[in-house]
Every structure is written in C-alpha cells, then in structure tokens.
Amino acid sequence: MAQSLPVSPLAPAKFPELAPIKGVRLASAAAGVKYQNRTDVMLAVLDPGSAVAGVFTRSATRSAPVLDCQAKLGGSTESGAAILVNSGNSNAFTGHYGQSSVAEITQALAAETGLPPERIFTASTGVIGEPLPHDRITGKITELNDGLSEDRLKDAAEAIMTTDTFPKGSTAQVEIGGRTVSISGFAKGSGMIAPDMATMLVYIFTDAKYDQTELQKLLSGLNDSSFNCITVDSDTSTSDSLMLCATGASGVDATGDDDFTQALNGVMLDLSHQVVRDGEGATKFVEIQVTGAASDTDAKVHGLSIANSPLVKTAIAGEDPNWGRVVMAIGKSGALADRDKLSIWFGDILVAEKGWVSPSYREENGAAQMKQDNILIRVDLGLGEGASTVWTCDLTHQYISINADYRS
C-alpha cells in the first residue's frame, strides 16, 4: 500500500478467487516509479483475436496515456494486444514529455512482445505534474514478459494501487449454450473519485467471443449505471480508464446475450462499490435512491448533489441524522424539485414529507440508522417516473490527513 494506511473498515473479508481467463496472461514487477519495496507495474498480454473496448475520463486535462488509448480503440483484432499500467505517477500535465514517455514504453514493449504499437495500451496513476521516469518501467519489460501467467490477477490488482487500502477484484461465470464463460476484473481507486465516463483504473477480462463494436456499446451502456454512479469526493481524475477485453478463447459467442450482460453488470457494480468502500478515510457506505423525478437525468443530478455535499457527508461521518442537509442538497442541484411534494427516508424511517418533518419521525430512530456501516437514503420527488441510484461514502478527518501530504 502506498502510504501504509490501515485497511478500510468497509473492505471485503478477503480478495476473491478470480477465475483465470483463457487468452490473457498477466505479470507484475517493482520498478520503483515512486514506491519502494512494492510492485508498481503490471502487464497484461492478450491473444490474437481479442476485442478491446474502453471508456475514459472526459477531463479537459486528461493524461497522455488516456489520449493515446482513446486514439487506438477500435483497431484490428487480428494481432494480440497488451496493457501496461504503472502506479505512483500519473504522467498527466507533463506536456510533450508525457507523450514521449508513452512512446518509449510502447516501443519497448512492442520490441519485446512482437505486438504492433497500435495494439499496446498504457495507463498511469498517481501524482500529477511530475515527469514519468519511464526508463524504470522499460527496464522491467523483459522481466514482466518472462513472468506472464494466467493466474496473476491478484498480483496485477496490487501493482496498480496508490492510496488504496486493499486490492479490488470481482469474478463471475455464466452458462451460454451449455458452455461456461468466465469474467474477471480488478480496479484501483480510493480518492479523486467522481466519474465522468468511468472512473479510476479498471480492467475486466472475459474469455467470451464478442463483436468489438458491440462490446464498446455494451461497456458504455453498463458504465452509466455503475462506475458513472459513484463518487467519493466529487473530483474527476485526469487518468480515469476502464477497459474491457474479450479474448474469445472459450469459443462461445456472447454478443447480445442477456445472461452475459447481467453477469458483466454484476462484476462492474461490485468493483465500483469496492472503490467507494475504500474511499479515503471512509467509515460508511451510502446508497442514495432517488425516485419520482421529472426524468432519470434529473434523478441522477439530485442523487449526486446529495452524494457530493460535504455537509451531508460529514453529518453521516458524525452519525448525525441531519435530514435538513439532504433538503439543502436537493434544492441546490438545479434539477426540478417541489418542496411540498418531497419525501425523505433514512432506511425505512420516513423522515420528511409534504414540506415538513414527518409526524411519525423520531430523532432517535434516525440516529440509529446513521450508526450502521451501510446507510440507505431514499428520496421521492413526487414529480414523475424518473429514478436513479448513486453510491458514496462519508467524509472524515482521515480524508484530509491522507490528501494533505499526498505528495510528500
């Protein structure tokens, strides 16, 4: 772990046993990009025929690796492909030097693996504005290539961590036409989490065969209700990247299959929730359900306004059932709302309705809800059929402590 932080109290009991994916081999190494005595580079190499889809940050200051990956998506699947990721340095806001670093890494990896440069994708995560010491990474490429194996998913997940307190993984298997298809993925993310495409760094692999154009559509659609519905601190990263790779090694064509879609959606939701559970300093996992909005878009605007409010998040951290702050967040969101039609629940406790506190509400009941590790806030606008669910965490003193000395 980057800063020897205690493991989040919301972390899963253990890292899951991820199903190995035929057609993808992984490795990790310690390059010393920033951290000492820990792995900080991972490599994934995909067999020929693999389809690659991705969604990336729409930040106006996105990094050189993001721009390079965006330019390469949609290319021919005839050759294999590779993904190389480093932690400790984001290679963002580094001008022409950043582009040169991407080119140096890509060329070195192409020479080592025999893959065409246009099928090599890179990503970097960590401090912004510092030149990437790419020679430390290129110096490890032979070691990485020699260490490739199907069973290195956990090692790869650990190598891309920054302020994460635990590696994040998820897996699923689904039967299609009597044959088994596997999906496994891992993610990193803890702070600077407010997606505007996907979020953080996420890599998901499947041995299903999937048409590349349709795979991109599938990923973009599922992203909108998973990674694009989480927030830790309202800040969108310069480096956010989510990639989905289908090797086709199982021989099973899953294009358009509903069961496959459901399984992939489950993996994406699981990973996105783990990111929130590892939010810097988090002690509460918060689900915000908004219904009765004028549209789904309005519902999401309201939900994110609540989720991103420092006043709401600090009240949750203090286990204070301050429902007035939820009212405030709805009112400021800019989406349509009517004070006298609004209803708010903490869990199953009706807190407010018809422009006033509910006659049945008791403060001690609301306080009991706030003491739980997993908190549900429900809002009904009473205006229409629009609905959305978003997820966030509380905001504690530890968040300030982590970010006040992140560069030191």
Buried (B, 14 or more C-beta within 10 A) or exposed (E): BBBEBEEBEBBBEEBBEBBBBBBBBBBBBBBBBBBEEBBBBBBBBBBBBBBBBBBBBEBEEBBBBBBBBBEBBBBEBEBBBBBBBBBBBBBBBBEEEBBBBBBBBBEBBBEBBEBBEBBBBBBBBBBBBBEBBBEBBBBBBEBBBEBBEEEBBBBBBBBBBBBBBBBBBBBBEBEBEEEEBBBBBBBBBBBBBBBBBBBBBBBBBBBBBBBBEBBBEBBBEBBBBBBBBBBBBBEBBBBBBBBBBBBBBBEBBBBEBEEBBEBBBBBBBBBBBBBBBBBBBBBBBBBBBBBBBBBBEBBBBBBBBBBBBEBBBBBBBEBEBBBBBBBBBBEEBEBBBEEEBBBBBBBEBBBBBEEEBBEEBEEEBBBBBBEEEEBBBBBBBBBBEBBBBBBBBBBBEBBEEBBEEBEE
